[in-house]
Amino acid sequence: MLVKWIRYTVVDRRGFERGQRKWAGLLGEPGFRGQGGGWSRTRPAAAHIFSFWESRAFYDSFMARSHDRLAAAQSGTYRDVQSKLFDHRFDVKTGFEPRFTDADLVRVAHCRVHEHRAEHFALMQEKVWNPAMAGSPGMVRGFFGEAPGHEFLVLSMWQSAAEHGKYRTERVERLSLRAQTEADVAALTGDIVDLEPSWTV
């Protein structure tokens, strides 16, 4: 499975939201698995979209055929867009599915990792971070993906901001020391996204 993470700086919020609903046209596209997104909690103009595909071949075919027609509805509503593809490497918790109906919040972390530390980083994600997140009440499911150039995406879905907040305050510092995160990570950016139910496809 493949996830496309798209970040927009929105200038016309209402127009953008109207256009976002047009992406319901993705239903029926070969290889499309699901899409959801919402607004950043920390930056009011930032919107995030997460789109899941069975494989790169299906995604490329969609981009060549239908993408521009669907995207036209949002033309002029944002000033900056960045997107990146990540291949699924493993689940956070078990049985990841690209469903957004049972979560209110997505935490996204984008990590650029030192080349010689990439395997250690992935191992620590599996052995230290995953069990901690999976054991947190309110954490629904998650996705650990990888892109060329030692870039990783950790996507976790939560029932509420309160549940995510409990996990953060109790655990993050201790886990970070145990996983030697500072030695692995060259750059880390992230966000907390309030999911918009009307954007779910």
N, C-alpha and C positions, 0 to 999 in steps of 0.2 A: 504494500500500500504506500501511497505517496500523499504528502500533505503540502498544499501551497498556502503559505502564510503571506497575507497582503496587509500592508499598513497604509492608510490614507491620512493626509491632512485635509480636513473637510472645510470648505468655505461656505457651502450652502447646505445646512444640516437637513432642512426639510426636503429639498430636492434630492439629496443623497439618499435619504431614507426611502423616498418614493422609488428611486431607481433601484435600490437594493432589493425591493420586493419583486422586481422584474426577473431576478435571478431564479425565481421559481421555474423558469424555462429550462433550468439544468435537469429537471426531472425527466427521465427517459433518455438522457445522453448515455451512450455506451460507456461502461466503466466508472460512471459517477457514483460515489458512495455516500455523499452527504456534505452539507455546508452550514456553517453557523458563524456568528460573530456579534460584535457589539461595540460599545463606546468605552474608551479608556477611563479608568477611575482617576487617573492622575493628570491627564492632559485633555481638556474638554473637546478640542478639535480633532483628536486622534480616533480613528475607527480601525478595527482589526477584523479581518475575515479569515476563516480557516476552511479550506476546501479540500476534500479527500477524494482520491482517485485510486482505482484498482492497480493501475500501472502507468508507467511513463508513456507507453504507446497510446493508451486510451486518452491520456491528457493531451499529448501532442496532436492527436486527431481532432479533439475538441477545439484546441487553440487555432488550428488551421481552418476549421469550418464555422463554428457557431459563436466563438467568443466575442468577436467585434460587434456582432448584432446585439448581443445581450448587454455588452458594456456601454453601448451608445446611450442608453437611458440615463447614465450617470455623468455623461460628458458635461464638463463645466462646473461640477459641484465640488471638486477637490482640486488642490493645487500641486500636490505631491503624492506620488504613490511608489511604494517599494514592495517588491515581492520576491519570494525565495521558495524553492522546492526542497523538501527533505524526504528522504526514504525512511520508511518505518524500520527501526532496528529492534525495538522490543516494546512491550506494553509496560506502563506503570500501573501496578495492580494487575488484574488479569482480564482477558477478553475484551480488549479495546474495540469499541464500535464508534463510528462517527455520528453519535446521536447527541443532541443538545437539549432535549426536552426535559431531562431530569436534573439539570444543573442551572445555577443562576450566575456562575462566575467562572471565568477561565484565567488561570495564571500561566503566562507564557514567559519562558526564559530562553534567550538566545545566547549561546556560549561559543566564543572563538577560543580554541584550545591550542596550547603549544604542541607542535607536531609530535615531539617525542613523548608527550604525555597523553595523547589521544586515547590509547587503549586503556591506560590507567583511569582516565576520566570516565570512560564507558563502564568499566568494571565497578567503579565506586558508585555510579548511578544505579547499577543493578544490585549491588550488595549492601549499600549504605542508605542512599536516598529513597530508593523504591520501597523497601520494607517500611521505612518511617512514614512515607506518604500513604502507603496502602493501609497502614494501621491507624491512620487518623480518621476519626469519625467525621463524616461530611465530605470526605474525598471520594468522588464518584468513579473516575477512571482517568487514565492518562496515556500519553504517547511520547516515546523517545525516538527522535529522528536524527538523521545525519545527512549532511550535504558535503560535496567536495570541498577540500581546503580546511578540513578539521573544524567544521562548524556543526553544532548540535542544537536541536530544539527540544525543550522539555515543556510539554503542554499538559496541564493538569486541570481537571474539571471539579468544581466544588459546589455543594448544595447552597452555600451562602458565604458572604464575606466574613461573618462571625466565625464560622468553622475554620475558614482559611486563616483568619487572624490568630486563632488559638494555636494552630500548628506552627505558625511563624514564630510567635513569641516564645513558645516552649522549646522549640527544637533546632532552629536553623543554625545558630551559632555553634552549638555542640557538634551537630552533624558535619558542618563545614570543616571543623578542625579534624574530625575523624577521617573525612574523605580527602583531606589535603587539597581542598578545592583551590586555594590560592596558588598552589604550585602548578596546578593543571591549567587554569583559565587565564588567557591573555586579555580577554575582554568579555564583559557580561552586560547585556541589556535585557530589559524585561518590562512587563506591564501586567496590570490586573484589569480584566475586561468584564464589564457588566453585559451579560448576554441579552440581546434583543430578540424575543421570541419570533417577531415577524420576519426576521432575517434568516430563520432556519429553513433549509430546504431538505 
